[in-house]
Amino acid sequence: MIEADVMNLDIEEDPFDLVLAAGIVHRHSEEQCETLTKTAYRQLKLEGEFAAIDIFPGQPAGDVTRAVWELEIGLRTSSGQLHDPTRFQHALIMSGFEQVRFAHLPSPPQIWGLMLASRGS
């Protein structure tokens, strides 16, 4: 296990079974997320998995909380934003990932989602 900034990660050692991006996707622009997904893909073993746990729009019960988060993201970052899960899935597919799956996490505050993707064989 290694904790690192995946945006600047380039490890030439053994690739990983899992790359976990927890709470960082919303800090980056769409273009930066494309870089993130491509970098994660290169760092995975065949049949390795990528998992992103982040704030994703789509659960009406979390709209107010998500709006506050979106305001804070705009104030604290120069390019951060909430990403539509469908567009993020597309970025993963374009990076080479397969079996891309998404689910909202239904527990309060109903703003989080989980995106899973496999590197394939």
N, C-alpha and C positions, 0 to 999 in steps of 0.2 A: 504494500500500500504506500502511496505517496500523495501528499497534499500539495497541489501546485496550481498555478494560474494556467489553466488549459489553453488560454489564448496565446501564451508564450511557451508552451511546452513542446519540447522536441527531444525525446528520450530515445537513444539508440540502443538501449538494453532490451531485454525481453519485453515484448508487448504485454498489455494487461488483459485480464479476463473481463473487467468491468471498468468503465469510466462513468463516474457519478458527478453530475453537475447539479448541485443542490443550492437553490436560491441565488443563482448567478445569471441566469438567462435574461431576466428583466433588466439587468444592469447594462445591457449591450444593445446596439442597433441591429437591424436585420442583417446588414453586411457583416458585422462582427460575429453574429450568430452563425453565419455561413462559414466563417473562418473557424469558429469553435467546433462546428460539426465535422468539418473536414479534418481538423487536427485530431479530434477524438477518434475518428475513423482510422487514421494512420497509426494511432497508439494502441489499437486493439488487436488481439489475436484473432485468427479466423474463428468464427462462431462466438466472438466476444460480444458483450452487450454494452449499450449506452443507455443511461437512465438520467432523465432530467426531472427534478421536482421543482416546480416554480409556480408563480402566480399566472394563471391563464384565465382570460375572460370566458364566460359561458354559463356560469351558475347565477341565475337571477337573485337568489337569496344572499349572495355575496356582493351585489352591485355597489352598495354604499361603502363597504370596507375597501373594495377594489378601487373605487374612485379616489379614496383618501390615499391609498398606496400609489396610485398613478400620479397624483399631485406631488407626493413626496419624491417619487422617482424623477419627475421633471425638475424639481428644485435641487436635487442632490447629484444628478448626473448630467453630463452634456449630451449623451446619446441614448440613455436607457429608455426602455418602453416596454409595455406589456405586449406580448406576442400572441397573435391568434394561433390556436393550436393547429389548425389546418395548414397554415403557412409554415409553421415550424416543422410539421410532419413532412411537408414538401421539401424543405431545406435538408432534412435528414435523408430523404430518398435521393435527392440530387447529389448528396455526398457519398452515395453508394450503399447506404443502409437498407436492410430488408426487414420485413415483418415489423413495420413501424406501428405502434399501438399507443393510444392515448385514453386516459380516463380522468375525469374530475374526481377529486377526493371529496366525498360528500360531508365530511365533518366540519364543524364551525372552525374558522369563519367563512368557509365555503368559497375560498379564493384559489386554493392550491389544486394543481393537477400533476399527473405523472405521465411522462412520455418515455416509452421503451422502444429500443430499436436493436436489431442484431446485425453484426457485420456480415453474416452469411459464411458459407464455406467455399 
